[in-house]
């Protein structure tokens, strides 16, 4: 699954991309009776009470292992007029231990009838036994009570008839609508089950380790088609113009990967070199936007089959763009579902960053067909084994298949975003306990995705690419169709090393990497496991402090904490118990050779082979740690950047800029020193490094603007326009150049217009007027489209026209650009109208509400408006979105995390306390409070320095 907060990671991605997932309330209807007394503990209150007042025979959130599913035979008939469905299933189960009940997950389903057959019943065609059903909605479980104990090691067949309404949100089996060019509203039925919503569509063993095979039948009208995980094998004609599609039985898989859709979409298809049919589906009016996705999918699926040395195990793969969809995409095996903006590409309105996003999401979801689908984590505490790997494989696959994208620079931002989260005390370990559905939903976050991917990339660099590659192939082949834990991965990566690979230190290196390793334990499995445990079982990120004296380097590791200074009383307590095994890399002024050393203790000493004026750690930013150079270390590096920045690798220059400003937030480096480091940027030849430095300066500008610190805002504006004028003036209003040329253009022109740079405003206004005069038919270059719309939105006529065009557009990419532009209005009544339209969900879809609030909150004229709206309409928002959903988390952080006043902090704190008093709690509450405190502290410490630094230079 891809969550759309990642659209906000790169500056080129700022827009309307956030997950919006709804979890409806629980409702189960059945008749119940009490099971035999031997199934219950004699202690009073040991078991919960079912909805009918009787004891429920199971008290754990996790299902028992006494009965396991082998095969589901599932029939579903959705009615797209009455918006409900009727269904039935027969589950073949194996009894491991004798029991008198079967516990299943079920949520919002009306159970009509349950019958149990033994193998003997089926053999002699006996009618089977009708079972009583108990319901315990708090755990989303039902208990099927059998009259006689089920016998261990025998198979049984559970037949269940049930029905339900198609859900209103984005989970389970739900309805989605779109409007065609003729203005007619069409409805489709679609599933989205990860992590715990298969139970909303059919009673099941809804945990990832309960893998089974699924045979699915879908009944539909002739004007629709049905899709599922597997190819259709036959269609039966029924009375009343109904058709029933039968699909091939699936491979063994988890319930959250089951998918079926009834729609009227059209597709484009192709075949991979190994014979897999790949199809891209979209609503008929958007069919023309499917072709790029097909090209990318064919190329990436071929790559993955070769890279993993395992053929894609299904005969077909469908990718479908859903009009209403919560996450960015979902990796259902053989039927991947996407938001339209994550799959469709319109050459007339999709920018280069839109194209990069589509390519990235396809790469992510196709990687899941192996990591996650073929091999699945045993429980959600290790969801990073799915999501971290899929995010990491974006880097591997795109570097190989689309080298012109230079995705390795984008991957740096993936890691920087993880560091931003992980440097707060409210972070969590990668592998973390999760029990309830809300806790499980919260595991789908920056730590699982980004940090997981960055740790894997560091491990690849540590082991060598060849051995890491062998290790993951070993992992996938050994655990195919099974479930795994952390240790299974470490064992596979260790076992990729042959005996001859080990040095006297007991470490698996390629020959080129046998430098100053200081590993001590023998045995590759223990060594890799010991190292990786420090990265996956404890939260946080290390700070490596380097002090150079001649040829001697003194090293020290600490826990890096943003917003907590060394002189703060809590700093020392927050350091206790933290130690990482850090695979360090470094190079020097004297030699471009990459040296390696493993820091396993709090302090260590290294001797350089020769004297050097500077040393740079974390070569190419492959390591997940921050580096601080004490003494004259930073001065030497800044001097080198000013003298000849090309002596440092491009990614090292990006890393230096990032680390410098992170150290400012921790009180370890002065702001003027970090700003001095950026002075070399007028000579920078690497666009990613230029964008990184520019990004911090732009961040400070928007911070000052929101705080209405007018003198600093004006001086910073003048500095930016003066300092970057040469590169701004060379930008054309076109779509020409490489991907990074185009990203630089979009970023610089957007900044120039945000700063009211007269030539930028004039050109954008001219293009917008021409576009309006052409009735929206003029093709404006896609990379500047959002800029033109944003400038045009500042007049009432322009704003109103954009809203009209928003409703008419059939391009999700264009709608995102228009919605962003509308959110930049200086008029609060217009911003309020957008929020009202988002709440209504017709013109602006509910899936975009969280991103809309986020964008309005970043507008100085809208920040208080958005925050007040969230507080005053909290109960209404929870009717649209479940508390644990990504939408709610992004609404909370998006409308508050930029605050930097103490009274704002107090307001947010009181609001969160009121929610907790009502029984609502999310981990993100503490993250937001820490972030606001950090912002306040940053300004108190650094505003005078920033003001003085700018006065000298403007």
Secondary structure, DSSP 8 states (H G I E B T S, - for coil): -B-GGGGGTSGGG-SS------------B-------GGGS-SSTTSS-B-TTSSB-S---SS--SSEEEEEEEEEEEEETTTTEEEEEEEEEEEESS-EEEEEEE--S-EEEEEEEEEHHHHHTT---EE-EEEEEGGGTEEEEEEEEEE-TT-EEEEEEEEEEE-BSSSSEEEEEEEE-TTS-EEEEEEEE-TTTTGGGTS-B--STT--BEEEEEEEEETTSEEEESS-EEEEEE-GGGEEEEEE----SB-GGG--EEEE--EEEEEE-TT--EEEEEE-GGGGGG-HHHHHHHHHHHHHHHHHHTS--SSSEEEEEEESS-SSSEE--TTEEEEEGGGT---TTT--HHHHHHHHHHHHHHHHHTTBTTTEEESSGGGTHHHHHHHHHHHHHHHHHH-GGG-HHHHHHHHHHHHHHHHTSTT---SS----SHHHHHHTSSHIIIIIHHHHHHHHHHHH-HHHHHHHHHHHHHHTTTEEE-HHHHHHHHHHTS-GGGB-TTS-B--GGG-SB------SHHHHHHHHHHHHHSS-S-EEEEEEEETTEEEEEEEE--TT--TTSTTHHHHHTT----EEEEEEESS----EEEEE-SSEEEEE-SS--S-EEESGGG-SSEEEEETTTHHHHHHHHHHHHGGGS-HHHHHHHHHHHHHHHHTTSS-HHHHHHHGGGGGG---HHHHHHHHHHHHHHHHHHHHHT-HHHHHHHHHHHHHHTHHHHHT--SSS-S-HHHHHHHHHHHHHHHHTT-HHHHHHHHHHHHHHHHTTT-S---GGGHHHHHHHHTTSHHHHHHHHHHHHH---HHHHHHHHHHHTT-S-HHHHHHHHHHHHHTSSS-GGGHHHHHHHHHTSTTTHHHHHHHHHHTHHHHHHHS-TTSHHHHHHHHHHHTT--SHHHHHHHHHHHHHHHHTT---THHHHHHHHHHHHHHHHHHHHHHHHHHHHHH-
